[in-house]
Amino acid sequence: MSASTFGLIVELLLFALGLYLYLFARGVIAFGSADARARAEAFRKDNATWMRLLGLALAAIMGLNVFLHLRELFG
């Protein structure tokens, strides 16, 4: 595996992490058990603002990086 392919995979994983963080902060993602769901909801309510901003920033930056990386590979 070349370094360029490895870099693209890392960028995609970080993009997915940013998207997950944003969706969790918005309350879209739920957990299985009632106890875990209650703890996650309490954490989400306390930290929703910074998680939403961080998730959006990470997803936007990594989305742009993935786009530029793919354009470089296929262009």
Buried (B, 14 or more C-beta within 10 A) or exposed (E): EEEEEEEBEEBBEBBEBBBBBBBBBEEEEEEEEEEEEEEBEEEBEEEBEEBBEBBBEBBEBBBEBBEEBEEEEEE
